[in-house]
Amino acid sequence: MSQCKDIKAHLTAGHSLTALEALQRFGCFRLAARINDLRAEGMKIGTRMIEENGKVYAQYYLTPFTLEFSP
């Protein structure tokens, strides 16, 4: 499976993902670029900034779907 497919499946399963987790699980050194690719495909991916031990990093997650109704 490609990195994008692996990451998409991981997020779709309801899990979040950080750069370190992506490197460990999928061998992905450029998670932000893969997230950008998935967003370009139409996935609604949110970003949460986490601060731990004086360091800040991004955690990505799939945002809930919103239904739009037209009258």
Phi and psi in degrees as a GROMACS rama.xvg file:
@    title "Ramachandran Plot"
@    xaxis  label "Phi"
@    yaxis  label "Psi"
@TYPE xy
-78.4321  163.751  SER-2
-59.9083  -41.9909  GLN-3
-62.01  -42.9947  CYS-4
-65.2076  -41.0673  LYS-5
-62.7835  -45.858  ASP-6
-66.9027  -42.1231  ILE-7
-60.04  -45.133  LYS-8
-63.3652  -40.2618  ALA-9
-63.3437  -47.1035  HIS-10
-68.7026  -39.9037  LEU-11
-64.2908  -28.7863  THR-12
-74.7317  -1.92761  ALA-13
96.9021  8.63976  GLY-14
-94.1327  154.183  HIS-15
-96.1308  172.826  SER-16
-152.381  133.629  LEU-17
-110.484  169.272  THR-18
-61.657  -40.3594  ALA-19
-65.7877  -41.2935  LEU-20
-64.1395  -40.3644  GLU-21
-64.3627  -37.8718  ALA-22
-66.1934  -45.1746  LEU-23
-68.2633  -43.1652  GLN-24
-81.4265  -42.1462  ARG-25
-120.572  -1.22871  PHE-26
67.8217  28.0936  GLY-27
-96.541  113.186  CYS-28
-85.1804  -18.6402  PHE-29
-124.715  66.162  ARG-30
-60.1414  -42.1037  LEU-31
-58.2389  -37.7508  ALA-32
-67.9218  -41.3251  ALA-33
-66.9278  -37.9512  ARG-34
-61.8881  -41.5313  ILE-35
-61.6353  -41.2717  ASN-36
-60.4987  -45.3091  ASP-37
-67.1801  -36.8949  LEU-38
-64.6473  -37.6965  ARG-39
-64.5712  -26.9406  ALA-40
-80.3627  -6.15185  GLU-41
106.95  0.913621  GLY-42
-71.1274  138.582  MET-43
-94.0337  97.4381  LYS-44
-114.015  125.949  ILE-45
-93.7833  160.019  GLY-46
-124.916  130.188  THR-47
-119.725  126.516  ARG-48
-88.9655  127.008  MET-49
-111.284  135.325  ILE-50
-116.626  122.377  GLU-51
-139.922  131.791  GLU-52
51.8101  40.2908  ASN-53
76.5353  6.12995  GLY-54
-115.355  146.266  LYS-55
-119.218  134.062  VAL-56
-145.155  160.842  TYR-57
-93.0294  142.129  ALA-58
-122.178  125.665  GLN-59
-103.054  146.169  TYR-60
-152.036  157.024  TYR-61
-81.7237  126.8  LEU-62
-79.9561  151.192  THR-63
-61.7888  145.987  PRO-64
-73.2865  142.758  PHE-65
-114.876  134.913  THR-66
-94.0351  133.13  LEU-67
-111.258  129.271  GLU-68
-110.216  134.939  PHE-69
-103.784  141.497  SER-70
